[in-house]
Amino acid sequence: MLLRSGRRKPYEVLLRGRKSVKRKALLGTVKTASRKPALLLRETLKCYILTEDSKTVHFDIDEDGHYEISTKDSQSHEDIAWLSVFTRSEPAVTGKSSVRIKDSKNVVILTQRSKLNDFVLLCKGKKHLSLKLSEDNHFFIMHYQGDSVQFQCYEDTSYYLYVNDDSLDIRKLENKEPNEDKNFYFRVSYLQEK
């Protein structure tokens, strides 16, 4: 689907052959191995992701697959992110009882438009943060801490997004209380639709 501006929606990607393919997983549900929906797309919001020092998070991937994940002092339209918020459709089973996970309403995917006009996903690589154009889902759990948020990796919950000097990466929490380290915290500045 094309927007009035001629740009594609975040859940559509262009493959190498310039053939448009909709990302079915982002459109509605993400299915588990038993083919039951595990997460349902609740909403997609336009925003800027900021560090606690008010730097803007920017990520891009070029045609050769080289990527840049950085922070910068200024904001531009290239830094607008799409935050796809998912809701768990079923309670999680722990032991014999069924319990809702308290963060289930805050499962998100972070996406930005690249210079090549493709949408790229921020995701956890083996040991570092990386970017993907693929249809794989790369989720983070967004934890609210007052006006700030933390992004915890969904698949490996011991890792969180972390701000280095002028870039982002993932890092394990050394202590259980990351409140002392502002580099684990971000702010989300939502944009109003016109």
Residue pairs with C-beta under 8 A, 6 or more apart in sequence:
1 8
1 9
1 12
2 8
3 9
7 113
7 117
8 14
8 20
8 117
8 119
10 26
10 44
10 82
10 84
10 111
10 113
10 119
11 22
11 23
11 26
11 27
11 44
11 84
11 119
12 20
12 21
12 22
12 23
12 119
13 20
13 21
13 23
13 118
13 119
13 133
13 135
14 20
14 117
14 118
15 21
21 135
23 135
24 135
25 31
25 135
25 137
26 41
26 84
26 109
26 137
27 41
28 37
28 40
28 41
29 37
29 38
29 39
29 40
29 41
29 89
30 37
30 38
30 39
30 86
30 137
31 37
31 38
32 38
36 90
37 89
37 90
38 88
38 89
38 90
39 86
39 87
39 88
39 89
39 107
39 139
40 86
40 87
40 88
40 89
41 84
41 85
41 86
42 85
42 86
42 87
42 105
43 84
43 85
44 82
44 83
44 84
44 85
45 82
45 83
45 85
45 190
45 191
46 80
46 81
46 82
46 83
46 190
46 191
46 193
47 80
47 81
47 82
47 83
47 188
47 189
47 190
47 191
48 56
48 57
48 75
48 79
48 80
48 81
48 188
48 189
48 191
49 56
49 57
49 81
49 83
49 110
49 186
49 187
49 188
49 189
50 56
50 57
50 186
50 187
50 188
50 189
51 57
51 71
51 163
51 183
51 185
51 186
51 187
52 148
52 163
52 182
52 183
52 185
52 186
52 187
53 163
53 182
54 187
55 71
55 72
55 73
55 163
56 71
56 72
56 73
56 74
56 75
56 79
57 69
57 70
57 71
57 79
57 81
57 168
57 186
58 68
58 69
58 70
58 71
58 72
58 78
58 79
58 112
59 67
59 68
59 69
59 70
59 112
59 120
59 122
59 131
59 168
60 67
60 68
60 78
60 112
60 114
60 115
60 120
60 131
61 67
61 68
61 114
61 116
61 118
61 120
61 131
61 133
62 114
62 115
62 116
63 116
67 120
67 130
67 131
69 122
69 129
69 131
69 167
69 168
69 169
70 166
70 167
70 168
71 163
71 166
71 167
71 168
72 79
72 166
78 112
78 113
78 115
79 112
80 112
80 113
80 191
81 110
81 111
81 112
82 110
82 111
82 112
82 119
83 108
83 109
83 110
83 111
83 188
84 108
84 109
84 111
85 105
85 106
85 107
85 108
85 142
86 107
86 108
86 109
86 139
87 104
87 105
87 107
88 100
88 101
88 104
88 105
88 107
91 98
91 99
91 100
92 98
92 99
92 100
92 101
92 104
93 99
103 141
103 142
103 143
103 152
106 141
106 142
106 143
106 144
107 139
107 140
107 141
107 142
107 154
108 139
108 140
108 141
108 142
108 151
109 121
109 137
109 138
109 139
109 140
110 121
110 122
110 140
110 151
111 119
111 120
111 121
111 122
112 119
112 120
112 122
113 119
113 120
114 120
118 133
119 133
120 131
120 132
120 133
121 131
121 132
121 133
121 134
121 136
121 138
122 129
122 131
122 138
122 140
123 129
123 130
123 131
123 132
123 136
123 138
124 130
124 138
124 153
124 155
124 156
124 159
124 170
128 169
128 170
129 161
129 168
129 169
129 170
132 138
138 154
139 154
139 155
140 151
140 152
140 153
140 154
140 161
141 151
141 152
141 153
141 154
141 157
142 149
142 150
142 151
142 152
143 149
143 150
143 151
143 152
145 179
145 185
147 187
148 185
148 186
148 187
149 185
149 186
149 187
149 188
150 160
150 161
150 178
150 184
150 185
150 186
151 160
151 161
151 186
152 159
152 160
153 159
153 160
153 170
158 172
158 173
159 170
159 171
159 172
160 170
160 171
160 172
160 173
160 178
160 184
161 168
161 169
161 170
161 184
161 186
162 168
162 169
162 170
162 171
162 183
162 184
163 183
163 184
163 186
164 183
171 184
173 184
178 184
